[in-house]
């Protein structure tokens, strides 16, 4: 069990170390990409937040063939404000007098990067510009891309663009809602309806009239793109194979076919219902009818009410019969301007009777109502299958006189201008980095030089995970309970199982006794072996003395001297070994072993006797 807890503690330490290392690497990566700076706002009359990050910004430049680009970083040239009025609108708001400005973002500013900003509220805005060269729908894809930032969120308003159709009478000074366009694309929102428009105007090859075809709504939730106050990249890709894609931040949110995924369909049906066909008068569409042979039972009483007074109910004890439920307000006073001749006699307003608050009820007690067990209601004949049922009538089909087949709706009307014709109840809608081209790679590189930097700055300025958790808990207080269970519980368990247990005095004494016992026993064993060796040597020498005889006294004296030296040496070694341990340890060893010195003392006694 102790081994398992050690592994648990080790795992916790490893996870903590890995997490800290990842955070350090992320911090280092952010430091490499951005640098600290403190930039003053160029607009003196507008308070702006100072960005804590600075990136090296260069105005994007297209790397391939393009039909239109605009960054708004330099002088605003080529754009024209509309001077006309909107049709079917009140005169006080019909004029396109909404204000436009070219300025930097309010938040996550990229120094030097500016965009076109819709400034007015509840006004019509219209601004447009001619393309560098017209786009002809033949064998090249059409790619339209631009950036939008709802800096103040959005209540009701659009941020879509229109690609205006080429014509001899196209005059941008009179650009308004009825100006013919080929494609309308971009975000739009009102109330809780979040849209991403893709509308193209298709020309009927038979009549020459134009109809609007709307792409189906994306399946993804678009709400976050309108409310997070970040710059988002909107891209439309139309291909000569009659397919389309809509992307937000370079991720596909909708795709389909111009022939199958638009409403209404490009091609009308081959057959239609005959408008002159009428349903016969005797056509019976009723699948069920009342049984004509059914008869009402004799005991069926239709006069019984559905509810009756409960005869078993009893008036609650303490019911105040004489107290009304409402009484005049005693604190009410007649208004000074009350005219009894005009307004009648003044009466104080009624308030709930305070005496009824502590009682089961006041006023006349009435028995509660309950369902009448004898109630049956109006008798109706049961339903049976209609023997004359002929099904649901529908008019006959005839060939559609307006039928046509356009197999390549991609071949739309040529585009020669771009325009923004908008109404908004929220100001400060930011537009930037428009590009119209035929190669997706060109649009991607253009996005990397513009929108990519905005995304980098916004990501670097985002609050840390801890700040996000605190902010979420302020909006949803119940999250604090989840935080405590998620964070405090593992910490508490880690402390409980990984913290070293406190050693008691009793444990320390036991450990000391074990050490003393092991040392004492080891010393005793070593000394016992040395004494036994000395004994063997003495016995051998005694035997040699016996063989040589007593006349060799001088040799015997020498042997005795040697034996004395050996005995003294062994005695000194025993004393040294006994002194090798501490005095406290020897005392504890003596106390713990009891008669542990018995063998040693007996050996010494035998040595003395032999000597």
Beta strands, then each sheet from edge to edge (+ up, - down):
strand 1: 66-70
strand 2: 79-81
strand 3: 100-103
strand 4: 115-118
strand 5: 123-135
strand 6: 142-150
strand 7: 156-158
strand 8: 161-165
strand 9: 181-190
strand 10: 193-203
strand 11: 210-215
strand 12: 232-238
strand 13: 243-248
strand 14: 251-257
strand 15: 262-263
strand 16: 271-273
strand 17: 288-290
strand 18: 307-309
strand 19: 326-328
strand 20: 350-352
strand 21: 369-371
strand 22: 383-385
strand 23: 397-399
strand 24: 415-424
strand 25: 429-437
sheet 1: 1+ 25- 4+ 3-
sheet 2: 1+ 25- 6+ 12- 13+ 14-
sheet 3: 2+ 5- 24+ 8- 9+ 7-
sheet 4: 2+ 5- 24+ 8- 9+ 10- 11+ 15-
sheet 5: 16+ 23-
sheet 6: 17+ 22-
sheet 7: 18+ 21-
sheet 8: 19+ 20-
end
